[in-house]
Amino acid sequence: MENHVYKKIEITGSSEQGMQDAIENAVAQVSKSIRNMRWLELVNVRGHFEDNKIKHWQSTVKIGFDVEE
């Protein structure tokens, strides 16, 4: 088994569709600039109300990726 070194970043995605979609939006955007992503950790989920209904979701995740040599 190889030794690995990882770095984590924390990002927040948003969506009107739901928390899963907010996570996927965040991952899709960060994947444009981060290589070797390996895992994510859900940190926080928030919702925004309008007229007593959830209008908007925000999901914060930590993304772990390999540090290149």
C-alpha distance (Angstrom), angle and dihedral (degrees) to the residues before:
residue distance angle dihedral
M1 . . .
E2 3.78 . .
N3 3.79 123.9 .
H4 3.79 112.7 -115.4
V5 3.78 133.0 -160.3
Y6 3.79 117.5 -156.8
K7 3.77 136.0 -170.4
K8 3.81 124.2 -155.2
I9 3.76 129.7 -149.6
E10 3.79 127.3 -174.7
I11 3.80 119.7 -136.5
T12 3.80 136.9 169.2
G13 3.79 124.1 -142.9
S14 3.78 126.7 -169.8
S15 3.79 137.6 -152.8
E16 3.76 142.0 163.3
Q17 3.83 89.0 -144.0
G18 3.81 100.8 63.6
M19 3.78 147.2 -70.4
Q20 3.82 94.5 -73.9
D21 3.80 90.1 54.5
A22 3.82 89.9 47.9
I23 3.82 89.6 54.2
E24 3.80 92.0 47.8
N25 3.83 91.0 48.9
A26 3.80 90.5 52.7
V27 3.81 93.5 47.6
A28 3.81 92.9 46.3
Q29 3.79 92.3 51.7
V30 3.81 97.1 45.2
S31 3.82 91.8 45.9
K32 3.81 87.5 68.9
S33 3.81 89.9 70.3
I34 3.83 107.0 19.3
R35 3.81 121.6 72.0
N36 3.80 129.3 -161.8
M37 3.80 97.5 26.8
R38 3.81 109.2 -178.3
W39 3.81 110.6 172.6
L40 3.77 146.0 -7.5
E41 3.77 134.5 -141.3
L42 3.81 121.1 -155.5
V43 3.80 107.5 -130.4
N44 3.78 106.1 169.9
V45 3.79 143.4 -5.2
R46 3.79 123.2 -159.1
G47 3.77 133.5 178.5
H48 3.79 132.7 -157.0
F49 3.81 120.1 -144.2
E50 3.79 129.1 -143.0
D51 3.80 119.3 175.8
N52 3.82 90.0 -7.7
K53 3.82 92.3 -58.5
I54 3.78 129.8 105.2
K55 3.78 104.4 -101.5
H56 3.78 103.4 168.5
W57 3.83 136.8 21.2
Q58 3.81 129.7 -152.9
S59 3.81 120.9 -167.8
T60 3.79 121.4 -171.6
V61 3.80 117.7 -157.5
K62 3.77 137.0 174.4
I63 3.79 112.4 -133.5
G64 3.80 118.6 -154.2
F65 3.80 120.0 -156.0
D66 3.80 137.8 171.5
V67 3.78 118.1 -94.3
E68 3.79 108.1 -129.4
E69 3.79 120.7 -131.6
